[in-house]
Amino acid sequence: MNWKLIFSCSLFGLLMAIATISWIPEKFEFPFWLVIFIINAYIIAKNADGKYFLTGFMVSLVNCIYIVAFHVIFYKTFIVNHPMMVDMSNKWPLHNHGRIQMLLTGPVFGIGFGLIQGLFAWIASMIFKKKTA
C-alpha cells in the first residue's frame, strides 16, 4: 500500500472539505467531485503498484476524515450554505444534533464514495496501463 500516493490524492478532498464550507454551493459539488474522482483514478492507475481498488477506497476514507472534521468544526457556516443538507438531516434520527449526526453518517458516505473511487481507479488501471521498465 502506497500511503504517500493515498495522502497525495487525498489533498483534493482536503481542498473540497475547506471549499464546501462556504465557497462551493451544494448544487455544484457533484461536478467537482466527479473531476476529482477521475483525476485520482488516473493518478492511482499510473502510480499504484497493484491494489488499485483498495488504493482508491483508502483515498476516499482519508477524504472522509478531512471532510467530516471540517464540516463539524465549521458546522454553523456549513449548514447556512447547505439548506438541502438541513432538509435531508431533519428527516433522520438525531436531527437536533447536527454535529453528532455528521460524525455518525460521514463514515458511511466515506465508505460509499470509497467504493466508487475504488471502482474508478480499477477501471482506470485497465485503460491506462503502467509503463514497465
Secondary structure as UniProt FT lines:
FT   HELIX           3..9
FT   HELIX           11..22
FT   HELIX           26..28
FT   HELIX           29..47
FT   HELIX           52..73
FT   HELIX           75..80
FT   HELIX           83..89
FT   TURN            90..91
FT   TURN            93..96
FT   HELIX           98..127
//
